[in-house]
Amino acid sequence: MVKLTINDRQTEVEEGTTVLEAAEALGIKIPTLCYHKSLTPYGGCRLCLVELDDGWRKRIKTSCVYPAQEGLKVCTDSEPVLKARRMVMELLVARCPESEAIRLLAAEIGVTETRIKKRNDKCILCGLCVRMCEERMGKAIIGFANRGIKRKVIPPFEAESEACMGCGACAFICPTNAIDPKDFCTRGITALPSEFDFGIGARPVVNVAFPQAVPNTPSIDKERCVHFQTGNCRTCESVCDAGAIDYEQQDEQLKLNVGSVIIAPGYERYYPDNRLEYNYQRLANVVTAPEFERMLSASGPYGGHLIRPSDHGELKRIAFLQCVGSRDLECNQYCSAVCCMHATKEAIVAKEHASGELDTDIYFMDMRAFGKGFDRYYERAKAEYGVSFRRCRLPVVDQAAGNGELALSYVDEQGSFKKELYDLVVLSTALIPPKNVGMLKEAAGFDLNKYNFVETKPFTGEDTSRKGVYVCGAVSEPKDIPETVIQASAAAARASELLAEARGTLIEKQEYPPERDVSDEPPRIGVFVCHCGINIGGVVDVEQVVQSAKDLPNVVHSEHSLYTCSQDNQQKIKETIEEHRLNRVVIASCTPRTHEPLFQDTIREVGLNSFLLEFVSIREHCSWVHMADKARATQKAKDLVSMAVSKAGLLRAVPCSSFSVRNEALVVGGGISGMTAALSLAEQGFETHLVEKENELGGNLRKLHFTLSGQDPQELLRNTVEQVRASENIHLHLETEVEELTGYMGNYKTSLVGTNGETGKTVIEHGAAVVAVGASEAQTTEYLRGQSERVITQKELEATLSDDAECAKVTSAQTIAMIQCVGSREEDRMYCSRVCCTQAIKNALKIKEISPQTNILVFYRDIRTYGFREEYYEKARQEGVIFVRYEPENKPKVTAGQTPDDPLQIEANDPVLGQKLNVNADLLVLSTGIVHRQDSERLAKILKVPLDQDGFFLEAHIKLRPVDFATDGVYLCGLAHSPKFVGEAISQARAAAGRAATLLSKGTVQAKGRTAEVKERLCAGCGLCVGICPYEARKIDPEKAIAEVIEVLCQGCGACAAVCPNAATKQVGFAKEEIMAAVDSLI
């Protein structure tokens, strides 16, 4: 071992270590250009100059080639060294004045201009490419030629080389992008397409699948890796500080003993490269919707800038073509369900990203905005953003003559031929089953349907043909994010039902040591700064941050590590806490959202309270947002750490209260959703109280009699009711409603009262509640409804068709008309009722089955038979059902005949024929849609949960928490949430039961810790905090007349602290003195 001193810091290194390597080990940064850890040092760029003192004399030498010697003193930042580096830098700037890498490095060294004549070269003759090719690739395809000012890097004889394998290592390592292997390689060289960017971006051979991947670790593409193909290279092994590269690693086959399996491989996108009408992959400016999504993303290949792929020119006009590969008799007959809203979203985002005027036109057949809130979003796109929607037959895309524009030819709804020019065409391509679904089928033993999606049992989206094997996501049918999340929870609930007896048998409870009392100790703060690989360390000078932290008050230890969250560094943090008796910890790394709980748990394992931790995000707040300005990013990181240290010195231990959970559930509503939720909870082992205000179970399902695919809803109803009544864990309360609910998550008390006139209350205690009160058929007076017996609703028609005695009244009709969207998708009710189009087609097909000669006309705005329902729309047209579209500003007009026996007269505009239609209809059927129950507002107030603007119950988050309320412990499902089909309601009921079971199975629930506190002597009992608390976590103590905090309900939002006029409320973790200390440190 050799001892030397660098910048007055003594270190010991192995013999043969260079001065540069010794400095790097100390975290001392020395600028380099020609140095690379995996290559032989060269010393050509001269930037790594340092001053050496061996006791005899001082000399300036290149540190990358000079070996460490015993007793050597090194100075990396003396004035002679800095002056010499600036001179070298001026020479480099003069040689390569246009190189961004040179300019950035020059700015760091303090050189902004050069006094030397510029020659505008690219190559700095660092030799990295030459050494990489020879030493690592084993090829020596390129080398130095000539001398003096004529020296350059070329292949032998400046000729193309057949020996070059086109690996691109030379270009990868070149700091100035001066070399391109295409100039001398005879092989065709193409970048590896990034799967995550759908081919529009490139990826390296060693890469992380996508940002925030789980696990977020890189992998090596063995098919493209030089080492695996030739045995050479091994560069990644030599540069990996973590020592994580193992070339001998093999695939492992694991055998697991499980009680249930959930299939969730997702979907793939259809690629229309064989469809000549789109010219996809033949014209660069024709892209698919997923590719355009990556173009819009800030983390995508274009950095979120709207540019044309062919020439990176500005986009001024974009066309979106819908149903590419969907609703297509030649390939995929089904509807992909998500494309209409996806295109609408992309059009809006594109307009928001555009630097100038941008026209976005969406070409479609039917706008299928059937989800909750989707129609309002669609209307906003038109009204607020100016997105144009053009109904047409599928267009043809060609190259326009001139400047690279695309010519779009199409036939509009009136039959006129049109042609438009666009800069970019986006194809909304179909969702198709993943390629590995066949392999999964063979392995797990389930069936596939005719489209190769996973076949599910009737009225359920999760149960496959094999018991114990469940499915979720788009692999069973194309679906949007909310439905996917719901189905995932439903599948988990189904598995939990099966495994109820085994619950908790594999869980090991973590034991923590007794908590240290640090209240009387002076602050002893430890600062741990993470490189996060190059995520932080590639921008922020982590060593500077660490050194800056060492000088801060109360800091007794400061260090950095490559990955602070790794297991070995977690252990090191614990050892450091014990070694230095730390009682406060500051972590400077990535996001607290995912990593703060990890570090809180780490310090708990050595006896520190988890709230004696202060977390600083220097990735999101520094390295990511200031990527182009390393100096500012570093300074900001130092400032944030300084603020965190100042605040950490005032942190105190916070006791976390825990509360027992009563493992019983309440389900409000006895329709199919409520019964399913109750059965799921009961099967999972929880006692459940099922409350229904009517005298029988079933709700709206009692009025459904047949389905498109032939199942019997009444059989489902009978079986479900029998299971509910037979279950020992379900307590049924008919003719009962909720009068009052008190308590909090895990500990509720609900008062039930009878609706049949009986007096008296029943009080039940439970830990969770599920709202499943259903909805109602909308009523209308439009189109002579209530004035003529010939005008009925779809539900009434279905009841008549299912009654043999009454059926003749319908089948005897010569002409039946149906009008869709009656009262729906209008200003007062701006949502789609989701089921109406399918219900109309179902009834129309039933009529055609019984009476083929009956004429049926359906007046519609958009036919929304999404998913596999599309085939029935096609079947209805084949059976002769006529579909006539209308606009809301020009609705069909209905007039009664002169006598009750005369047919109704319907007048409507046919946009295809371009003329008026006059129809004499013996029967008019209205799709009036679904509305919320009239008593929803009353129940919402009792349960303290919100309603949306349409009167349906409002979930916590439409995509991430679609069955949760903002009120913890209360969940939502079925028509109470929004209109949906029976199968969808069942899935959501199971999802709600699964979420409730997650709470009920815990046994105890822990308060947040960072909750509000009340200083009783300052509280005036004004009640402002009670009124503003969104979580009902405050109340006025009637005896003391001061505010109290219900700790288990408090979410730590701080609204109460902000509104209190006496400063009587303090938010734990954000006390005024803590915040001001942080601010003062910055000032």
C-alpha positions, 0 to 999 in steps of 0.5 A: 500500500502507498500513502500520499496526500491530496489537497491536504487529505491523506489517503492510502491506495494500492501500489500501481494506482494512478494519482487520478484514481486516488483523487477519485477515491477521495471524491476529488474531481479532476477534469478529463477528456481522454481518460476512461476507467476501462482503458489504458491511460493516455494523457493526451488531452492534458486536462487532468494536470495536477501539481506534484511535490515529491520533497525535491521539487514541484512539477505539473504532470498529467494525473491519469498516467502518473502513479501514486508514490509514497509520501507524494503530495498532490495539489489539484487546484493550485493557481499554476494548475488552474492556469495550465488547465485554462491554457489547455482548454483554450487550445481545445476550444480553438480546435473544436469551437462548435462542440457542446461538450467542449464548451460545457467543460470549458465553462466549468474550468472558467474559459468562455473564449479562446485567444487562439485562431479557431479551426472548427474541427470535431476531433480532439485527438483524445484517442478514446475511440482508437483504444476502445476499438483495439483494447476492448473490441479486439479489432483495431479498425481505426488508428492515428495517422500523420503528425502535427496539425495533419494528425487524425483518426482514420481506418487503414488507407482511409478505406471502408473496413469489412472487419468493422462489426458496426458495434458503435463503441467508438462513437459511444465513447467519443466525447465530441461526437466526432466519429461515425462508424457509418463512414468506414463500416461496410455493414449496414448500421442501424440504432437499436430501437427502443421498445419503450419508445416504440421504435422512434427512439434508440436504446443502448445494449445495456439499458433500463427497460423504462424510467421507474421500471420495477426493478429499476436495474439495467439488463444486457441484451445478449443478442447484441452484446459484443462480449456475448458475441465475441468474448471481447469488451467487458467494459460495463464490468470494469466501470460498474462501481457496484460490481453488479455485472455477472456474465455467467448469470443464467436463466433460472426456473423457479417452482412455486407452490401457490393457491391461485394464479392471476393472469395479467400480461397486458396487451400489444399494439397492432402494427399496420405495416401491411396496410398500404392505405396508411403507408406506415413505415414507408412514410416517416411522418406516419406514426402510431398513437403509442409512438406519438405518445412518446413523442409528446413525453418530456422523457421521450426521444424528442424531449416533448417537442413537437417536431416532424420525424422526417426532418424535425420541422415544426408541426402545424397540422396533425391528423388522427385516424381512428379504428386502425386495425379495430372494427375491421372485418379483415383483421380485428372485428372488435372495438379497442375501447380506448382509442377515441379518448386516447386520441382526444387526450393526445390532441389536447396535449399536442396543442398545449405543447405547441409553440405556435398555432396547431390544427388537430383533426380527428377522423372517426366513425363513432366517438366512443366516450362512454366512461365516467367524465369522458363526454365532458372531456370530449366536449371540452376538447372541441369548445376549449381547445379547438380540436376538430372531429371529422366523421368519415370513412377511413382515409388513405395517406400518401406523400404530397408533392413538395415539402414532405407533407402528407396528403389525406384523402377521405370521403365525408359523411355526405359522400363528398371526396376530400383531400387535406395536407398534414405534417403528421398522421397519427394512427390509433391502432388496435389493442391485440392479445400479447404473443405469449398468451398462447404459452400462458394458456398451455401452462395455466390451462384456461381457454381463449376466445375467438379473438385470442383474448382470455375467455371469461365466465358469463357476468364476470371479467375475472373468472377464467375457465379454470377454477383458481385461475383469474385474469385482469387487464386488457388480456381479457378484453381491451379496456381503459385504465380505470377498468383495468385497476378495478379488475385487478382488485377484483381478481385479487379479491377472488384469489383472496376468497379462495385463500381465506383460510391461509391468510397471514400464514406466511407473514413474519412480523418485523420486530423493532428495538426499543426507541431511543429517547433523544429529547435531551440530547443535542442534535447529532445529524448525519447526512447521506447523499445519493448518486442514484447512478448518474441520475443525480451524480451525472449532474450534481457534484455530489462530493461538493454537496457532502463537503458543504454539509460537513461544515453545517451546524450539528452535522457530525457525519456526511457521506455519499454512496452510489445507491443509498437505497441498496441493501448494503448501504442501508446496513451501512447507514444503520452502522453509522448511526450507532457508531456516531450516535446520530439522533437526526438523519438527512437523506438527499436522494430521489423521491420521498414518495417511494423512498422515504418509508424505506429510510424511516424503517431503516432508522427505526431498526436502530432505535430512532423514531421514524420522524427524526428523518428529513428527506431532500429530493435532489433528483427531481428538484436539482439534477432533472430540472437543471440537467443543462446547468450542473453548477446551478444544480449543485448549488441548489442541492447544497442549499436544499441540504442546508435547509434540511439540516437546519430543520432536522435539528428541531425535529422531535420524536413523534409517537404513532398511535395505532387503533384496532380494526373491527373486522366486520363490514357494512354493505349498503344496497342489495342489488347485484353489486351489493350482494356480490360485495357482501358475498366476496367479503363473506367468502374472505371470512368477514362478517358482513351486514347487507342493508337493502331499503326495499323488501327484496334483493336484486335492484335493477337486475330484476328488470333484466331478462336476457343478454346479447350473448344468451345468458339469463340474468334472472338465473344469476339473480336467483343464484346470487340471492340464494348464496346471500341467504345461505351465507353464515357470514352475511346478516341481511337487513331488508326494508332498512336504511342507514340513518347515521354513521359515526366513527372513523376508518376501522371503527364505525358505528352505523344506526339502521332504521326500518323503511316499513313503518317499524320504530326502533334502531339497530346499531352495528359496529364495523370497520369498513363500508361499501356503497352499492345503492345503484341508480335509476332509469331516467324519466322523460317527457320528450317524444310524446312519452307519457302522452302516447301508449306507443312510446315506451322505454328500452327497459319496458320493451325488454320486459315485454319481449320476455313475457310470452303473453305480451310479446305479440304486442311488439312483434305485430308491429310493422315498423319499430323506431328507437331513439338513443341518447334521450336526455343524455349527453346534453347540457343538463346530463352531459354523460353517456349511460354506457349501456343504451346502445347495446341494450337497443341492439340487444332488443332489436336482435331479439325482435328480429329473431322473433319477427324477422319481417319487422322493420327497425330503425335506430336513430343515434348520435354515436353507436358505442358498442365497445369491446367485443360488443361490436360484433353484435352491432355488425350482426344487427346491420346484417339482420336489416336493422337500419341505423340513422344518425342525428345531431343534437341540434337537429333531433328527430321530431315525433308527432302523434297520429290523428287517432290512437290507432294511427302510427306515430310520425317521425321526421329526421334528417339522414346525413348520408342521403342528405334529405329528410326521412319520414317514418310511420312507426307503430312503436317508438322505444326511447333509450332514456339512460341512467340517473342517480338515485334521488336519495343519494345526496342524503346518504352522501351526507350521512357517510360524509362522502362526495357526489359528482356534478351528475349526482353519482358518488365521486371516487377518490381518483378516477384511475388510481383509486376508482373504488375508494372514497377520499374518506378512508374505510368507505368504498364504492361500486356498481351503478352508484358510481356510474352507469355500467353493465352487469359484469362491470358492476360485479367486477367493481363490487369485488374490487370494493370488497377486496379494498375493504378486506385489505383494511379489515385484515390488518387488525390494527391501523396506524395514524399518519404520525404527521398530524395536527396538534392543538395548543389548548391554552391558545385555542379559542374554540372558534371552530374555523378548523372544524369547518375547513378540515376536508377529512372530518378530523376536527371537532369541538370538545363540548366540555372544554370548548376547544378543538380536538384532533381525531388522529386516525382521520387526520391526513396532515394536510395542514389546512387547520394550521393555516386557518387558525387565527391564534396559531393554536394548531401546529402541524407536526413536521411543519412547525413554524420554527422548523420552517423558519429555520430552513428559510433562515439557513437559505437567507 
